[in-house]
Amino acid sequence: MGAYLCITMPARGQRDPAVEDAMDKGTEDTKRMLHEYFENAGWEAKRVLEGMDHAEDFYMSRAAQVKLSKWTNGRALVLGDAAFATFGVGTSLAIGSAYILAGELSKIQSSNDVPQALEKYEEVFRPLYAKMEELPPGFPQIAFPQTAWGLRLRDSALWFVSKTKMYKLFQGDSGIDWKMPCYDWVGI
């Protein structure tokens, strides 16, 4: 079982000095800090913290979005979340990138053509990715409120949207033109 705890600051890009200090000092200080932050959080917090104390594979990291200027180097390719981790569209990007990579590799005549196919993959896919790479407005602050009032407001809004099926209004055109290239697939 895994559990995720999130510490969110009031504005994107800010870091909590207490969290930074604890992480710099190591695992035990990090766990101690998490106990201080979450011991009175309610719901299943006590259970999660007890599990953390006994976990052999505990780790904590900062959320970060790394933007690479290039994904290819000869016959090597950085792919998936390693190349373009995003929030909210990861599955769409994963499927789209796999489709384009397979399509470009399907065009090669010999293994010597692999570097060019990888370059072409990046040339075709990067513009599609560029339309979705930015974090949604207000993220992560809206997704992870810092106060009990904020949590109640977020949860009430999600409940309302779910119960009224209002989410169906949001399924229309995202405003992003996601035209996938056509490949001449050969059946085997």
Contacts in CASP RR format, 6 or more apart in sequence:
PFRMAT RR
TARGET T0000
AUTHOR 0000-0000-0000
METHOD contacts of the structure
MODEL  1
MGAYLCITMPARGQRDPAVEDAMDKGTEDTKRMLHEYFENAGWEAKRVLE
GMDHAEDFYMSRAAQVKLSKWTNGRALVLGDAAFATFGVGTSLAIGSAYI
LAGELSKIQSSNDVPQALEKYEEVFRPLYAKMEELPPGFPQIAFPQTAWG
LRLRDSALWFVSKTKMYKLFQGDSGIDWKMPCYDWVGI
3 48 0 8 1.000
3 51 0 8 1.000
3 52 0 8 1.000
5 34 0 8 1.000
5 37 0 8 1.000
5 38 0 8 1.000
5 48 0 8 1.000
6 63 0 8 1.000
6 140 0 8 1.000
6 144 0 8 1.000
7 16 0 8 1.000
7 19 0 8 1.000
7 37 0 8 1.000
8 140 0 8 1.000
8 141 0 8 1.000
8 144 0 8 1.000
8 145 0 8 1.000
8 146 0 8 1.000
9 15 0 8 1.000
9 16 0 8 1.000
9 141 0 8 1.000
9 146 0 8 1.000
10 141 0 8 1.000
10 146 0 8 1.000
11 141 0 8 1.000
12 135 0 8 1.000
12 138 0 8 1.000
12 139 0 8 1.000
12 140 0 8 1.000
12 141 0 8 1.000
15 62 0 8 1.000
18 33 0 8 1.000
19 33 0 8 1.000
21 29 0 8 1.000
22 29 0 8 1.000
22 30 0 8 1.000
22 32 0 8 1.000
22 33 0 8 1.000
23 29 0 8 1.000
23 30 0 8 1.000
23 60 0 8 1.000
23 62 0 8 1.000
27 58 0 8 1.000
30 60 0 8 1.000
31 52 0 8 1.000
31 53 0 8 1.000
31 58 0 8 1.000
34 49 0 8 1.000
34 52 0 8 1.000
34 60 0 8 1.000
35 49 0 8 1.000
38 45 0 8 1.000
38 48 0 8 1.000
38 49 0 8 1.000
39 45 0 8 1.000
39 46 0 8 1.000
39 49 0 8 1.000
52 58 0 8 1.000
63 140 0 8 1.000
65 85 0 8 1.000
65 86 0 8 1.000
65 133 0 8 1.000
65 135 0 8 1.000
66 85 0 8 1.000
67 133 0 8 1.000
68 78 0 8 1.000
68 83 0 8 1.000
70 122 0 8 1.000
71 77 0 8 1.000
71 78 0 8 1.000
71 79 0 8 1.000
71 83 0 8 1.000
71 84 0 8 1.000
71 122 0 8 1.000
71 126 0 8 1.000
72 78 0 8 1.000
72 115 0 8 1.000
72 118 0 8 1.000
72 119 0 8 1.000
72 121 0 8 1.000
72 122 0 8 1.000
74 114 0 8 1.000
74 115 0 8 1.000
74 118 0 8 1.000
74 119 0 8 1.000
75 114 0 8 1.000
75 115 0 8 1.000
75 118 0 8 1.000
76 118 0 8 1.000
77 83 0 8 1.000
77 101 0 8 1.000
77 118 0 8 1.000
77 121 0 8 1.000
79 97 0 8 1.000
79 101 0 8 1.000
80 93 0 8 1.000
80 94 0 8 1.000
80 97 0 8 1.000
81 90 0 8 1.000
84 93 0 8 1.000
84 97 0 8 1.000
84 129 0 8 1.000
84 133 0 8 1.000
86 93 0 8 1.000
86 132 0 8 1.000
86 133 0 8 1.000
86 135 0 8 1.000
87 135 0 8 1.000
87 136 0 8 1.000
87 139 0 8 1.000
87 140 0 8 1.000
88 136 0 8 1.000
89 132 0 8 1.000
92 132 0 8 1.000
92 178 0 8 1.000
93 129 0 8 1.000
93 132 0 8 1.000
96 125 0 8 1.000
96 128 0 8 1.000
96 180 0 8 1.000
97 121 0 8 1.000
97 125 0 8 1.000
97 129 0 8 1.000
99 180 0 8 1.000
100 121 0 8 1.000
100 124 0 8 1.000
100 125 0 8 1.000
100 128 0 8 1.000
100 180 0 8 1.000
100 181 0 8 1.000
101 118 0 8 1.000
101 121 0 8 1.000
101 125 0 8 1.000
102 183 0 8 1.000
103 181 0 8 1.000
103 183 0 8 1.000
103 185 0 8 1.000
104 117 0 8 1.000
104 118 0 8 1.000
104 120 0 8 1.000
104 121 0 8 1.000
104 124 0 8 1.000
105 114 0 8 1.000
105 117 0 8 1.000
105 121 0 8 1.000
106 183 0 8 1.000
106 184 0 8 1.000
106 185 0 8 1.000
106 186 0 8 1.000
107 113 0 8 1.000
107 117 0 8 1.000
107 120 0 8 1.000
107 183 0 8 1.000
108 114 0 8 1.000
108 116 0 8 1.000
108 117 0 8 1.000
124 181 0 8 1.000
128 178 0 8 1.000
128 180 0 8 1.000
131 176 0 8 1.000
131 177 0 8 1.000
131 178 0 8 1.000
132 176 0 8 1.000
142 154 0 8 1.000
143 154 0 8 1.000
145 151 0 8 1.000
145 153 0 8 1.000
145 154 0 8 1.000
160 166 0 8 1.000
161 167 0 8 1.000
END
